[in-house]
Amino acid sequence: MEHSENIKKRYVNHSDMKLEKFKKAAYE
């Protein structure tokens, strides 16, 4: 359980980074 939770968190963080980059690119 804990292991999959860590993977999920890592995946969410990765998606957030992609979103931030996308937002920055959209603003520029």
N, CA, C and O atoms as a Tripos MOL2 file, in Angstrom:
@<TRIPOS>MOLECULE
protein
  112   111    28     0     0
PROTEIN
NO_CHARGES

@<TRIPOS>ATOM
      1 N           0.8430   -1.2100    0.0000 N.3       1 MET1
      2 CA          0.0000    0.0000    0.0000 C.3       1 MET1
      3 C           0.8730    1.2520    0.0000 C.2       1 MET1
      4 O           0.7630    2.1010   -0.8840 O.2       1 MET1
      5 N           1.7370    1.3510    1.0030 N.am      2 GLU2
      6 CA          2.5850    2.5390    1.1290 C.3       2 GLU2
      7 C           3.4120    2.7620   -0.1250 C.2       2 GLU2
      8 O           3.5900    3.8940   -0.5750 O.2       2 GLU2
      9 N           3.9110    1.6730   -0.6790 N.am      3 HIS3
     10 CA          4.7660    1.7850   -1.8680 C.3       3 HIS3
     11 C           3.9910    2.4180   -3.0250 C.2       3 HIS3
     12 O           4.4910    3.3300   -3.6850 O.2       3 HIS3
     13 N           2.7850    1.9400   -3.2660 N.am      4 SER4
     14 CA          1.9840    2.4820   -4.3710 C.3       4 SER4
     15 C           1.6270    3.9390   -4.0950 C.2       4 SER4
     16 O           1.5210    4.7370   -5.0250 O.2       4 SER4
     17 N           1.4430    4.2890   -2.8280 N.am      5 GLU5
     18 CA          1.1280    5.6800   -2.4770 C.3       5 GLU5
     19 C           2.2950    6.5780   -2.8560 C.2       5 GLU5
     20 O           2.0940    7.6680   -3.3910 O.2       5 GLU5
     21 N           3.5120    6.1260   -2.5820 N.am      6 ASN6
     22 CA          4.6970    6.9100   -2.9320 C.3       6 ASN6
     23 C           4.7860    7.0890   -4.4370 C.2       6 ASN6
     24 O           5.1100    8.1750   -4.9170 O.2       6 ASN6
     25 N           4.5010    6.0380   -5.1780 N.am      7 ILE7
     26 CA          4.5510    6.1170   -6.6420 C.3       7 ILE7
     27 C           3.4990    7.1080   -7.1260 C.2       7 ILE7
     28 O           3.7520    7.9010   -8.0330 O.2       7 ILE7
     29 N           2.3240    7.0560   -6.5170 N.am      8 LYS8
     30 CA          1.2410    7.9610   -6.9120 C.3       8 LYS8
     31 C           1.6620    9.4060   -6.6650 C.2       8 LYS8
     32 O           1.4670   10.2720   -7.5170 O.2       8 LYS8
     33 N           2.2440    9.6600   -5.4880 N.am      9 LYS9
     34 CA          2.6930   11.0170   -5.1640 C.3       9 LYS9
     35 C           3.7330   11.4790   -6.1690 C.2       9 LYS9
     36 O           3.6840   12.6130   -6.6480 O.2       9 LYS9
     37 N           4.6770   10.5940   -6.4890 N.am     10 ARG10
     38 CA          5.7390   10.9470   -7.4330 C.3      10 ARG10
     39 C           5.1280   11.2730   -8.7970 C.2      10 ARG10
     40 O           5.5480   12.2190   -9.4630 O.2      10 ARG10
     41 N           4.1370   10.4840   -9.2030 N.am     11 TYR11
     42 CA          3.4830   10.7000  -10.4960 C.3      11 TYR11
     43 C           2.7480   12.0400  -10.4960 C.2      11 TYR11
     44 O           2.8020   12.7830  -11.4760 O.2      11 TYR11
     45 N           2.0670   12.3400   -9.4050 N.am     12 VAL12
     46 CA          1.3300   13.6070   -9.2990 C.3      12 VAL12
     47 C           2.3040   14.7730   -9.3580 C.2      12 VAL12
     48 O           2.0530   15.7590  -10.0510 O.2      12 VAL12
     49 N           3.4130   14.6670   -8.6350 N.am     13 ASN13
     50 CA          4.4050   15.7420   -8.6520 C.3      13 ASN13
     51 C           4.9460   15.9360  -10.0550 C.2      13 ASN13
     52 O           5.1350   17.0700  -10.4960 O.2      13 ASN13
     53 N           5.1960   14.8490  -10.7560 N.am     14 HIS14
     54 CA          5.7190   14.9300  -12.1200 C.3      14 HIS14
     55 C           4.6990   15.6270  -13.0210 C.2      14 HIS14
     56 O           5.0610   16.4660  -13.8460 O.2      14 HIS14
     57 N           3.4390   15.2770  -12.8610 N.am     15 SER15
     58 CA          2.3860   15.8970  -13.6700 C.3      15 SER15
     59 C           2.2900   17.3860  -13.3590 C.2      15 SER15
     60 O           2.0870   18.2010  -14.2580 O.2      15 SER15
     61 N           2.4360   17.7370  -12.0890 N.am     16 ASP16
     62 CA          2.3770   19.1470  -11.6940 C.3      16 ASP16
     63 C           3.5000   19.9230  -12.3540 C.2      16 ASP16
     64 O           3.2930   21.0450  -12.8150 O.2      16 ASP16
     65 N           4.6900   19.3350  -12.4030 N.am     17 MET17
     66 CA          5.8260   20.0220  -13.0310 C.3      17 MET17
     67 C           5.5300   20.2520  -14.5060 C.2      17 MET17
     68 O           5.8180   21.3210  -15.0440 O.2      17 MET17
     69 N           4.9590   19.2540  -15.1530 N.am     18 LYS18
     70 CA          4.6230   19.3920  -16.5780 C.3      18 LYS18
     71 C           3.5870   20.5010  -16.7480 C.2      18 LYS18
     72 O           3.6630   21.2930  -17.6870 O.2      18 LYS18
     73 N           2.6260   20.5520  -15.8400 N.am     19 LEU19
     74 CA          1.5880   21.5840  -15.9050 C.3      19 LEU19
     75 C           2.2070   22.9610  -15.7370 C.2      19 LEU19
     76 O           1.8610   23.8880  -16.4700 O.2      19 LEU19
     77 N           3.1170   23.1080  -14.7830 N.am     20 GLU20
     78 CA          3.7740   24.3970  -14.5530 C.3      20 GLU20
     79 C           4.5230   24.8310  -15.8000 C.2      20 GLU20
     80 O           4.4360   25.9910  -16.2060 O.2      20 GLU20
     81 N           5.2570   23.9130  -16.4110 N.am     21 LYS21
     82 CA          6.0090   24.2390  -17.6330 C.3      21 LYS21
     83 C           5.0420   24.6480  -18.7380 C.2      21 LYS21
     84 O           5.3080   25.5830  -19.4930 O.2      21 LYS21
     85 N           3.9300   23.9480  -18.8250 N.am     22 PHE22
     86 CA          2.9300   24.2490  -19.8540 C.3      22 PHE22
     87 C           2.3390   25.6420  -19.6250 C.2      22 PHE22
     88 O           2.1630   26.4110  -20.5690 O.2      22 PHE22
     89 N           2.0340   25.9590  -18.3620 N.am     23 LYS23
     90 CA          1.4790   27.2790  -18.0370 C.3      23 LYS23
     91 C           2.4810   28.3690  -18.3940 C.2      23 LYS23
     92 O           2.1190   29.3790  -18.9970 O.2      23 LYS23
     93 N           3.7410   28.1630  -18.0190 N.am     24 LYS24
     94 CA          4.7820   29.1540  -18.3190 C.3      24 LYS24
     95 C           4.8930   29.3550  -19.8260 C.2      24 LYS24
     96 O           5.0020   30.4840  -20.3020 O.2      24 LYS24
     97 N           4.8640   28.2690  -20.5600 N.am     25 ALA25
     98 CA          4.9750   28.3540  -22.0220 C.3      25 ALA25
     99 C           3.7590   29.0920  -22.5850 C.2      25 ALA25
    100 O           3.8800   29.8530  -23.5450 O.2      25 ALA25
    101 N           2.6040   28.8680  -21.9950 N.am     26 ALA26
    102 CA          1.3800   29.5140  -22.4740 C.3      26 ALA26
    103 C           1.4400   31.0200  -22.2130 C.2      26 ALA26
    104 O           0.9750   31.8160  -23.0290 O.2      26 ALA26
    105 N           2.0150   31.4060  -21.0720 N.am     27 TYR27
    106 CA          2.1080   32.8310  -20.7440 C.3      27 TYR27
    107 C           3.1240   33.5330  -21.6260 C.2      27 TYR27
    108 O           2.9360   34.6920  -21.9980 O.2      27 TYR27
    109 N           4.1930   32.8380  -21.9610 N.am     28 GLU28
    110 CA          5.2530   33.4350  -22.7870 C.3      28 GLU28
    111 C           4.8800   33.3890  -24.2520 C.2      28 GLU28
    112 O           5.6480   33.8450  -25.0990 O.2      28 GLU28
@<TRIPOS>BOND
     1     1     2 1
     2     2     3 1
     3     3     4 2
     4     3     5 am
     5     5     6 1
     6     6     7 1
     7     7     8 2
     8     7     9 am
     9     9    10 1
    10    10    11 1
    11    11    12 2
    12    11    13 am
    13    13    14 1
    14    14    15 1
    15    15    16 2
    16    15    17 am
    17    17    18 1
    18    18    19 1
    19    19    20 2
    20    19    21 am
    21    21    22 1
    22    22    23 1
    23    23    24 2
    24    23    25 am
    25    25    26 1
    26    26    27 1
    27    27    28 2
    28    27    29 am
    29    29    30 1
    30    30    31 1
    31    31    32 2
    32    31    33 am
    33    33    34 1
    34    34    35 1
    35    35    36 2
    36    35    37 am
    37    37    38 1
    38    38    39 1
    39    39    40 2
    40    39    41 am
    41    41    42 1
    42    42    43 1
    43    43    44 2
    44    43    45 am
    45    45    46 1
    46    46    47 1
    47    47    48 2
    48    47    49 am
    49    49    50 1
    50    50    51 1
    51    51    52 2
    52    51    53 am
    53    53    54 1
    54    54    55 1
    55    55    56 2
    56    55    57 am
    57    57    58 1
    58    58    59 1
    59    59    60 2
    60    59    61 am
    61    61    62 1
    62    62    63 1
    63    63    64 2
    64    63    65 am
    65    65    66 1
    66    66    67 1
    67    67    68 2
    68    67    69 am
    69    69    70 1
    70    70    71 1
    71    71    72 2
    72    71    73 am
    73    73    74 1
    74    74    75 1
    75    75    76 2
    76    75    77 am
    77    77    78 1
    78    78    79 1
    79    79    80 2
    80    79    81 am
    81    81    82 1
    82    82    83 1
    83    83    84 2
    84    83    85 am
    85    85    86 1
    86    86    87 1
    87    87    88 2
    88    87    89 am
    89    89    90 1
    90    90    91 1
    91    91    92 2
    92    91    93 am
    93    93    94 1
    94    94    95 1
    95    95    96 2
    96    95    97 am
    97    97    98 1
    98    98    99 1
    99    99   100 2
   100    99   101 am
   101   101   102 1
   102   102   103 1
   103   103   104 2
   104   103   105 am
   105   105   106 1
   106   106   107 1
   107   107   108 2
   108   107   109 am
   109   109   110 1
   110   110   111 1
   111   111   112 2
@<TRIPOS>SUBSTRUCTURE
     1 MET1         2 RESIDUE 1 A MET
     2 GLU2         6 RESIDUE 1 A GLU
     3 HIS3        10 RESIDUE 1 A HIS
     4 SER4        14 RESIDUE 1 A SER
     5 GLU5        18 RESIDUE 1 A GLU
     6 ASN6        22 RESIDUE 1 A ASN
     7 ILE7        26 RESIDUE 1 A ILE
     8 LYS8        30 RESIDUE 1 A LYS
     9 LYS9        34 RESIDUE 1 A LYS
    10 ARG10       38 RESIDUE 1 A ARG
    11 TYR11       42 RESIDUE 1 A TYR
    12 VAL12       46 RESIDUE 1 A VAL
    13 ASN13       50 RESIDUE 1 A ASN
    14 HIS14       54 RESIDUE 1 A HIS
    15 SER15       58 RESIDUE 1 A SER
    16 ASP16       62 RESIDUE 1 A ASP
    17 MET17       66 RESIDUE 1 A MET
    18 LYS18       70 RESIDUE 1 A LYS
    19 LEU19       74 RESIDUE 1 A LEU
    20 GLU20       78 RESIDUE 1 A GLU
    21 LYS21       82 RESIDUE 1 A LYS
    22 PHE22       86 RESIDUE 1 A PHE
    23 LYS23       90 RESIDUE 1 A LYS
    24 LYS24       94 RESIDUE 1 A LYS
    25 ALA25       98 RESIDUE 1 A ALA
    26 ALA26      102 RESIDUE 1 A ALA
    27 TYR27      106 RESIDUE 1 A TYR
    28 GLU28      110 RESIDUE 1 A GLU
